[in-house]
Structures are given as structure tokens and as C-alpha cells.
Amino acid sequence: MDNKKFYVTTPIYYPSDKLHIGHTYCTVATDVLARYHRLLGEDVMFLTGTDEHGQKIEEKAKEAGVTPQEFVDRIVEGPRGVRDLWKLMNISNDRFIRTTDDYHVKAIQYIFRKMHENGDIYKGAYKGKYCTPCESFWTESQLKDGCCPDCGRPVKDAEEEAYFFRLSKYADKIRDLLENTDFLEPRSRVHEMVKNFIDPGLEDLCVSRTSFSWGVPVDFDPGHVVYVWVDALSNYITALGYGNDRYDDYDKGWWPGVNIVGKEIVRFHSIIWPAMLMSLGEPAPKKCFGHGWLLLDGGKMSKSKGNVVDPYILAEQFGVDALRFFLMRTFPFGSDGNFSNELLIQTINTDLANDLGNLVSRTTAMAGKYFGGTLPTARSYDKEKDDELVSLVLGLREKYEDAMEHYAPHKALEEIFKVIQRANKYIDENMPWALAKDMEANGPRLASVLYHLLEATRICGILLTPFMPQRMEKLFEQIGAEENCRTWLSASMWAALDADVTVTKGENLFPRVDMDKALEELEAAVEAARQAESGVELEPQNPEKVDFDTFCKSDFRAVKVKACEAVKKSDKLLRFTLDDGTGTDRQILSGIHKWYEPETLVGKTLVAIVNLPPRKMMGLESNGMLISAVHKEKGEECLHLLIVDDAIPAGAKMC
């Protein structure tokens, strides 16, 4: 008998977007679900990929001075690109699709042609509003304050010849799918879709463009390219072999599958995508789950808003498994959550270091100290002290499974950590250190206490494996759990560990994080990444502290340039004659000729320190120093004088 099949997908991502922790959140969640279903023993196919067509890509490539294909290749396959990030985050996808793949392009042309032949696609003219970043068409009434209701950015007027999909034809079937099945979750999303899109009247959808060329060509009408969302949504079936001969999984029971998506694209996945499938005569997805956003400073993370949180930096700073755990533990899946680095560190310290890490460390350390690492088989069970822990542990798998089957990984983790916290309390209640004072009398009881702790840890470790696969491997090694007692079946069995189990006191699985130090290091890493991306290199800050009184002795004044000339026999020096507000001209020499021609500076208002002792340069006296900013760009030193508003009078003190 074939195993049950579970097909799960993430959205495929635009390569023009810098991947941030919000994208990682969705992909990690999907990976956790895929690993959970593999743990159950099911056949799993997990698909992710990149959505590489559309006007936005074409414009981004033009800005970068490369072809669209070169642009997407660099971001998808290049260093620290999409594939690299998923590898770093230990994403276990079975298949990766790019919408520029030849087989997908062929399948999209087949899908478009089939819907046209079925009478569901017709030619017309589009006139309305278009959001290029979201690749979304909107009516005037759907706009929010004149802007795209999804991303809040300005929309453009669009008018062109186009093909349309008879979306309105499927309005009643889509309403039935939404209201009378559990296809779309959370249930709150159903109300949003019906109220905002079905009730006002579902309008036909523009599904081709003629104003740009980077897309799948409509093979029966040159000049038209397929609308990017038709192209993107269809990947869920083309990656199984629908409409192409690359794969042959579509007819083997893999479809329908589960689509995990962000709430901003639920409209496309719960209305347009099922309608397209209905047109093709194919079943709708089994499930569309629209999770919430991670918010930063109260707003959705977005590169355009400048509040991207780099998952590379966070994973490198705190560890991949710790980051994966934080994303699933902290934010209820389906609701929005407020992200902060402080919250990440607190979660690592509280749950992973204090609770789980402490349980493993204390238990293995005591087994090593009192029994040389190998527990004796002689045991003493205390019903009054042991029953509660054993009962809680044996009831864990059922509660965990219920949460995971209802797409609530945060609740599954909550149940696990109830057990972990109870196990830590069990240590304090039974006081192994006190039992160890009389090993002859209490040895069997002490061995029983430690074995119970190891069993509780083992079962929690099995259920934590989809969330933290790498760390749990190390946990199993430390507690002596062989492969046969790491299975789903063994997660409901007590005493699966060998009676004479041998433990190893290994490395600390989750060291505590120093909050202040970590935040400083994180800030430095973010700045270094920003400089690397921009090509700008800044001098490191001087760690030596200057007391406030010393700083106040430096006299910064506004000075106006009366005259400026090159110093003879010097390639660097310019000689400034300055009005410093005293009535007497001030002369300052500055080595900035490489960046400024003297005549361009006459009349400018600059800033100078005027109470430095005079010094001789090329036989001329310099009385002060002009303030400038220095950095390196692409390896070349750059200097910029601090030029201020001319309305500031000469001699004004700067503070």
C-alpha cells in the first residue's frame, strides 16, 4: 500500500526583492510542515522557487545594465542568493522551480492556450490602475488613498490591448469553495476575500501585457506576454509535470497540494488560482493557508520601506536552528507578529538556554558524575513522584499532532515546552544531588530519576526535530538515543532508550547570549553588510572614549570662504582665506585638491575647528582645520567637505 502523499509549497519569490526575514519565516514554516509529515512516514514533496518574469524584473535589470536573464541568474544562483539562503536555513525542498525554466515556459503556453480554447480567455483592452511592484491590477474603488491596497505605493494608469480571463464566470463556485469548505485558513481570511472581492462583484482579470516583453510569450498572438500571476501560480502544477514532459508526478496522486502563502497574496491564491484550475478542469488546492506578517516598528517588512532584516546576518550571528525556532515559537502562525532582535535574544535565552539546554546539560552532567555516563539497570519507581511527568510526556505526541495538523506550529512548541519546564521542575523536586549522597541506598532511585529525564528529553527531541534538525541530532547523541528511538512511533512509547543507556556530556547546545554584546555585534554586522552592498567602506570608529569636558574645548565655527587657491609646488594643498566672524581673516591649509578645484569653493560656508595650535605646511601657517567626511568607495578614497547653509553667519558656534 502506498504511503500517504503530502505536497506542500511556498510562494515563489521575486528575485528583484532582497530576501528578508519575512520570506524566511514563510519558507521555514513550510519546511517545518514538510519535515513533520516526513516524520509521520508520509511521502512528501516540498516545492519552492523563484518567480522571474514581469515588468518589475525588466525595469530592475535595465537599471542594473544587464539583461533580465542575467539579472535573475545573479540573484537566484549567485553568492548569498536565493538558493544559498535556503541552503543556509537548512530548507529541505525536494524541488526548486524557476519560471524561466524551459519546461515551465512550455507548460504556461499550454495552460493559456487551453483556457483560451475553453472560451475563458478573450481579447479586449485594459484601462485602469496597475501596481508594478506587486504586479497587480486594481480598480479605482479598490485603491486605498489612491495607492495600492497591498503595498501602499503609488499606482500607474495603464492602457493597452490585452487578453482577459473570465474570472466572473467562476464567482459562485469560488464563493462556495471559500464559504462551505475549509480550503482557506485561517477562517478570518475567508471573510476578507468574500467581503472585499466576491460581494462587490468579481471582475474579469487582465491576463496578458503588451507594454513590455519580459514574460512568457502568448504563442498564438505575438506581442502579448502572459500576466505574471498566471505564470507564477501555475508553477504548483507545472513543477509536477502538468503541460510538460520534464516530470510525470501530476497524475500520480500528488495534486491537489497545500499552498502556504503570506496574507498579502491570499487573493491570488484563493480566488484567481482556483478559478484557473476550474477552467482547466483540474481540482482546486487542498488547502491555502495565509499566514500573517512579521512587523518591524509597526510596519510590514519591505525593502522599499528600508526596514529589511537580513536573515543571513541573523543566522550567522545566532545560529540557524535558533533562528528557525524563534520564528515558529514566537509568532502565532496566521497572525501578525512584532519582530525585534531583543525578542530573538530573549527567546534564545529563556526557551533554549534556560529550559531545553539546561535540562540536557544537567541531566547528562549528573549521569556522568554519578554513574560514569552509563546508567545502571536497577531502578526504583516512585508512583507519587513519577506518574505526573510520565503521563505528561506520553500525552505530548497527541497534542503536538493536533496542533501541527491544524497549521499551528507555535501551539505544538508550546506543548513541548510545558513538558520541558515540568522536567526541569522534576529535577528540583527529586534532588538528585541529595540522593547521590547515599548511593548504596538511593542508587536505583537516582538512576530512575535520570532515566525519566532522558526519556522526556528524547520524546521532546523527536518532536522538535522538524524545527531544529541539526541541534536535535546533537541532542540525541548526547542522551544516547539510537536511530530506532528517534521515530514518530517511539515518540508515544515510554522506555525506548536502552535500560543501560550511555550519555555523553557534549558541547552546550544553546549557550546564553549576552544581550548588549550581541546587539553591538549585530549592528556592526549590519553596517558592514550595508557598506559591502553599497561599495562604501568607512573607517572603524575609535573605541577610545573622550570625556565631555575635553570635547567641549574644541571650538567649531562656521567660516565663509573669501578666497581659495592651490599652494605652489603642492599637488594636495589648497590655501583658504576665511571669514571667521572676528573681523580678521583666518588662513587654513587643507590637503583636498584631489577632490575640489579652488574656484568652486569660493563663497561656500564651511565648518572649522578654530582653536587648534598653528602649524606650518609648505612654509605657510595654517590656523585650524576644516571638517570633512572620508570614506572609501570601490577601493578609492573619497572626501566631502562639510558645507552648511549660507544663512548661517560667519563665526556662528557649531554645537
Rosetta blueprint (number, residue, H / E / L):
1 M L
2 D L
3 N L
4 K L
5 K E
6 F E
7 Y E
8 V E
9 T E
10 T L
11 P L
12 I L
13 Y E
14 Y L
15 P L
16 S L
17 D L
18 K L
19 L L
20 H L
21 I H
22 G H
23 H H
24 T H
25 Y H
26 C H
27 T H
28 V H
29 A H
30 T H
31 D H
32 V H
33 L H
34 A H
35 R H
36 Y H
37 H H
38 R H
39 L H
40 L L
41 G L
42 E L
43 D E
44 V E
45 M E
46 F E
47 L E
48 T E
49 G E
50 T E
51 D L
52 E L
53 H L
54 G L
55 Q H
56 K H
57 I H
58 E H
59 E H
60 K H
61 A H
62 K H
63 E H
64 A H
65 G L
66 V L
67 T L
68 P H
69 Q H
70 E H
71 F H
72 V H
73 D H
74 R H
75 I H
76 V H
77 E H
78 G L
79 P L
80 R L
81 G L
82 V H
83 R H
84 D H
85 L H
86 W H
87 K H
88 L H
89 M L
90 N L
91 I L
92 S L
93 N L
94 D L
95 R E
96 F E
97 I E
98 R E
99 T L
100 T L
101 D L
102 D H
103 Y H
104 H H
105 V H
106 K H
107 A H
108 I H
109 Q H
110 Y H
111 I H
112 F H
113 R H
114 K H
115 M H
116 H H
117 E H
118 N L
119 G L
120 D L
121 I E
122 Y E
123 K E
124 G E
125 A E
126 Y E
127 K E
128 G E
129 K E
130 Y E
131 C E
132 T L
133 P L
134 C L
135 E L
136 S E
137 F E
138 W E
139 T L
140 E H
141 S H
142 Q H
143 L L
144 K E
145 D L
146 G L
147 C E
148 C L
149 P L
150 D L
151 C L
152 G L
153 R L
154 P E
155 V L
156 K E
157 D E
158 A E
159 E E
160 E E
161 E E
162 A E
163 Y E
164 F E
165 F E
166 R L
167 L H
168 S H
169 K H
170 Y H
171 A H
172 D H
173 K H
174 I H
175 R H
176 D H
177 L H
178 L H
179 E H
180 N H
181 T L
182 D L
183 F L
184 L E
185 E E
186 P L
187 R H
188 S H
189 R H
190 V H
191 H H
192 E H
193 M H
194 V H
195 K H
196 N H
197 F H
198 I H
199 D L
200 P L
201 G L
202 L L
203 E L
204 D L
205 L E
206 C E
207 V L
208 S E
209 R E
210 T L
211 S L
212 F L
213 S L
214 W L
215 G L
216 V L
217 P E
218 V L
219 D L
220 F L
221 D L
222 P L
223 G L
224 H L
225 V E
226 V E
227 Y L
228 V H
229 W H
230 V H
231 D H
232 A H
233 L H
234 S L
235 N H
236 Y H
237 I H
238 T H
239 A L
240 L L
241 G L
242 Y L
243 G L
244 N L
245 D L
246 R L
247 Y L
248 D L
249 D L
250 Y H
251 D H
252 K H
253 G L
254 W L
255 W L
256 P L
257 G L
258 V E
259 N E
260 I E
261 V E
262 G E
263 K H
264 E H
265 I H
266 V H
267 R H
268 F H
269 H H
270 S H
271 I H
272 I H
273 W H
274 P H
275 A H
276 M H
277 L H
278 M H
279 S H
280 L H
281 G L
282 E L
283 P L
284 A L
285 P L
286 K L
287 K E
288 C E
289 F E
290 G E
291 H E
292 G L
293 W L
294 L E
295 L E
296 L E
297 D L
298 G L
299 G E
300 K E
301 M L
302 S L
303 K H
304 S H
305 K H
306 G L
307 N L
308 V L
309 V L
310 D L
311 P H
312 Y H
313 I H
314 L H
315 A H
316 E H
317 Q H
318 F H
319 G L
320 V H
321 D H
322 A H
323 L H
324 R H
325 F H
326 F H
327 L H
328 M H
329 R H
330 T H
331 F L
332 P L
333 F L
334 G L
335 S L
336 D L
337 G E
338 N E
339 F L
340 S L
341 N H
342 E H
343 L H
344 L H
345 I H
346 Q H
347 T H
348 I H
349 N H
350 T H
351 D H
352 L H
353 A H
354 N H
355 D H
356 L H
357 G H
358 N H
359 L H
360 V H
361 S H
362 R H
363 T H
364 T H
365 A H
366 M H
367 A H
368 G H
369 K H
370 Y H
371 F H
372 G L
373 G L
374 T E
375 L L
376 P L
377 T L
378 A L
379 R L
380 S L
381 Y L
382 D L
383 K H
384 E H
385 K H
386 D H
387 D H
388 E H
389 L H
390 V H
391 S H
392 L H
393 V H
394 L H
395 G L
396 L H
397 R H
398 E H
399 K H
400 Y H
401 E H
402 D H
403 A H
404 M H
405 E H
406 H L
407 Y L
408 A L
409 P H
410 H H
411 K H
412 A H
413 L H
414 E H
415 E H
416 I H
417 F H
418 K H
419 V H
420 I H
421 Q H
422 R H
423 A H
424 N H
425 K H
426 Y H
427 I H
428 D H
429 E H
430 N H
431 M L
432 P H
433 W H
434 A H
435 L H
436 A H
437 K H
438 D H
439 M H
440 E H
441 A H
442 N H
443 G H
444 P H
445 R H
446 L H
447 A H
448 S H
449 V H
450 L H
451 Y H
452 H H
453 L H
454 L H
455 E H
456 A H
457 T H
458 R H
459 I H
460 C H
461 G H
462 I H
463 L H
464 L H
465 T L
466 P L
467 F L
468 M L
469 P H
470 Q H
471 R H
472 M H
473 E H
474 K H
475 L H
476 F H
477 E H
478 Q H
479 I H
480 G L
481 A L
482 E L
483 E H
484 N H
485 C H
486 R L
487 T L
488 W L
489 L H
490 S H
491 A H
492 S H
493 M L
494 W L
495 A L
496 A L
497 L L
498 D L
499 A L
500 D L
501 V L
502 T E
503 V L
504 T L
505 K L
506 G L
507 E L
508 N L
509 L L
510 F L
511 P L
512 R L
513 V L
514 D L
515 M H
516 D H
517 K H
518 A H
519 L H
520 E H
521 E H
522 L H
523 E H
524 A H
525 A H
526 V H
527 E H
528 A H
529 A H
530 R H
531 Q H
532 A H
533 E H
534 S H
535 G L
536 V E
537 E E
538 L L
539 E L
540 P L
541 Q L
542 N L
543 P L
544 E L
545 K L
546 V L
547 D L
548 F H
549 D H
550 T H
551 F H
552 C H
553 K L
554 S L
555 D L
556 F E
557 R E
558 A E
559 V E
560 K E
561 V E
562 K E
563 A E
564 C E
565 E E
566 A E
567 V L
568 K L
569 K L
570 S L
571 D L
572 K L
573 L L
574 L E
575 R E
576 F E
577 T E
578 L E
579 D E
580 D L
581 G L
582 T L
583 G L
584 T L
585 D L
586 R E
587 Q E
588 I E
589 L E
590 S E
591 G L
592 I L
593 H L
594 K L
595 W L
596 Y L
597 E L
598 P H
599 E H
600 T H
601 L L
602 V L
603 G L
604 K L
605 T E
606 L E
607 V E
608 A E
609 I E
610 V L
611 N L
612 L L
613 P L
614 P L
615 R E
616 K E
617 M E
618 M L
619 G L
620 L E
621 E E
622 S E
623 N L
624 G L
625 M E
626 L E
627 I L
628 S E
629 A E
630 V E
631 H E
632 K E
633 E E
634 K L
635 G L
636 E E
637 E E
638 C E
639 L E
640 H E
641 L E
642 L L
643 I E
644 V E
645 D L
646 D L
647 A L
648 I L
649 P L
650 A L
651 G L
652 A L
653 K E
654 M L
655 C L
